[in-house]
Amino acid sequence: EKVRGPVAVVIETALGDIHVVLETSKAPITSDNFLRYVDEGAYSGGRFHRTVKMDNQPRNDVKIEVIQAGPRPDAKQHPPIPMEPTLQTKIVHKDGVISMARGAPDSATSDFFICIGDQPSLDYSGARNPDGKGFAAFGRVTRGMDVVRRIQAS
């Protein structure tokens, strides 16, 4: 049995550090998955490869603001994990929340994103995803939102 509680992680970027606390008690599957990639060094050399702003999603009726990152291209990918929706975890997509990217439910692997501003459309029953299941949030930025915003602006 793993000890459960907040786990601090520092995401080092060229624009500065982003300090994150993972809610392992509320989102154990998602947190453990993320930490497995961290422990394997998969994110070392990874990058923020997608910045979503109000003006760069013309085909989306429901607009969001996030930055998305993933592991380096040669990192081992593990099988997708079961989704822990916000309905279950009670971690909603507020400013600075970290969450897993996904296509279909239960398809998240290693890509994650950080919310810029509150993003309720990403929560369970939110309108961003047609299936209504939302995304699996699992922690929050405690320091470095200025870095998150600089990444989005770049």
C-alpha positions in Angstrom: 0.0 0.0 0.0 1.4 3.4 -1.0 1.5 6.3 1.3 -1.0 8.8 0.1 -0.8 12.6 0.3 0.4 15.6 -1.6 3.6 15.0 -3.7 5.6 17.9 -4.9 7.2 17.9 -8.4 9.2 20.6 -10.1 8.8 21.0 -13.9 12.0 22.6 -15.1 11.7 24.6 -18.4 13.9 27.0 -20.3 11.6 29.8 -19.2 11.6 28.9 -15.4 10.4 26.3 -13.0 6.8 25.3 -12.5 6.1 23.8 -9.0 3.2 21.3 -8.9 1.6 19.4 -6.0 -0.1 16.1 -7.0 -3.2 15.0 -5.1 -2.3 11.3 -4.8 -5.1 10.7 -2.3 -7.8 12.1 -4.5 -6.4 10.9 -7.9 -4.2 7.9 -7.1 -4.3 6.2 -10.6 -3.5 9.4 -12.5 -0.9 10.6 -10.0 0.9 7.2 -10.0 0.9 7.1 -13.8 2.4 10.6 -14.0 5.0 9.8 -11.3 6.0 6.6 -13.2 6.9 8.7 -16.2 8.8 11.1 -14.0 10.7 8.3 -12.2 11.6 6.8 -15.6 13.0 10.2 -16.8 10.5 10.2 -19.7 9.8 14.0 -19.3 13.5 14.8 -19.2 14.0 16.4 -22.7 10.2 16.5 -23.2 8.5 19.7 -24.1 5.4 21.8 -24.0 4.3 21.2 -27.6 0.8 22.8 -27.6 -0.4 26.1 -26.4 -4.1 26.6 -26.6 -5.3 30.2 -26.6 -8.6 31.8 -27.4 -7.5 32.7 -30.9 -6.0 29.4 -32.1 -8.9 27.0 -31.9 -11.2 28.1 -34.7 -12.9 24.6 -35.1 -13.8 24.4 -31.4 -17.1 25.8 -30.2 -16.0 25.5 -26.6 -12.7 27.5 -26.1 -10.1 26.6 -23.5 -6.7 28.0 -22.4 -4.0 25.4 -21.5 -0.5 24.4 -22.3 0.2 20.8 -23.1 3.4 18.8 -22.6 4.6 15.3 -23.2 7.6 13.1 -22.9 10.6 13.1 -25.2 9.8 11.1 -28.4 11.9 8.1 -27.5 10.4 7.6 -24.0 8.6 4.4 -23.3 4.8 4.7 -23.5 2.8 2.7 -21.0 -0.8 1.4 -21.6 -3.6 3.9 -21.2 -5.0 4.3 -17.6 -8.5 4.2 -16.3 -9.9 7.7 -16.1 -10.6 9.4 -12.7 -13.2 12.0 -13.6 -13.6 15.2 -11.6 -17.0 13.9 -10.4 -15.0 11.3 -8.5 -11.8 13.2 -7.5 -13.5 16.6 -6.8 -10.4 18.3 -8.4 -11.9 20.7 -10.9 -10.1 22.5 -13.7 -9.3 25.9 -12.0 -6.4 28.2 -12.9 -3.2 26.2 -12.5 -4.7 22.7 -12.3 -2.7 19.9 -14.0 -4.7 17.3 -15.8 -4.2 14.4 -18.3 -4.7 14.9 -22.1 -6.9 12.3 -23.7 -9.0 11.4 -26.7 -11.5 8.9 -25.6 -12.2 8.0 -21.9 -9.6 5.7 -20.5 -7.0 6.7 -23.2 -4.6 8.9 -21.2 -1.0 7.9 -21.3 1.8 10.5 -20.8 0.7 13.9 -22.2 -0.6 16.4 -19.6 -1.8 20.0 -19.6 -2.0 22.9 -17.2 -5.0 25.2 -17.1 -4.7 28.9 -17.6 -7.7 30.5 -15.9 -10.7 28.4 -14.8 -11.8 25.8 -17.3 -15.1 24.3 -16.2 -15.8 22.9 -19.7 -13.0 20.4 -18.9 -14.8 19.0 -15.8 -17.2 16.0 -15.8 -20.3 17.0 -17.8 -18.4 19.9 -19.3 -19.0 20.7 -23.0 -15.4 20.5 -24.3 -15.5 16.8 -25.0 -18.6 15.3 -26.7 -18.6 12.3 -24.3 -19.2 14.6 -21.3 -16.7 12.7 -19.1 -14.2 15.6 -18.9 -10.6 15.2 -18.1 -8.6 13.7 -15.2 -7.2 16.5 -13.1 -4.7 15.4 -10.5 -2.9 18.4 -9.0 -2.2 22.1 -9.2 0.6 24.6 -9.7 1.8 26.1 -6.4 4.4 28.4 -7.9 5.3 29.3 -11.5 2.0 30.4 -13.1 4.0 33.3 -14.5 6.1 30.6 -16.3 3.0 28.8 -17.5 1.7 32.1 -19.0 5.1 32.8 -20.6 5.1 29.4 -22.3 1.5 30.0 -23.6 2.6 33.5 -24.9 5.7 32.0 -26.6 
